Amino acid sequence: MRERRHQLNVNIAPDLLTAIKQTARKRGITIGEFITELALKEVEESENDDLIVNSLNERISNLESELLNIKRACPGQELQ
């Protein structure tokens, strides 16, 4: 079964459109295929960035907890 197609109309600079057409032509694909590849790559990178940020936030939170535990275990340390 063929996937349903949708159309996206955007306004871009003429020079950019020329560069897109040339790049797609060099790669032997249509402009639509080229733009789809770019968009999918960007979405995947964004999802990966979100995973990295979430992982870093979790690690920072764990470090903060560990530091608080160390401060509690050491007499004379001020808790913030």
Stockholm file with secondary structure:
# STOCKHOLM 1.0

chainA/1-80         MRERRHQLNVNIAPDLLTAIKQTARKRGITIGEFITELALKEVEESENDDLIVNSLNERISNLESELLNIKRACPGQELQ
#=GR chainA/1-80 SS CCCCCCCCCCCCCHHHHHHHHHHHHHHTCCHHHHHHHHHHHHHHHHHHHHHHHHHHHHHHHHHHHHHHHHHHHSTTCCCC
#=GC SS_cons        CCCCCCCCCCCCCHHHHHHHHHHHHHHTCCHHHHHHHHHHHHHHHHHHHHHHHHHHHHHHHHHHHHHHHHHHHSTTCCCC
//
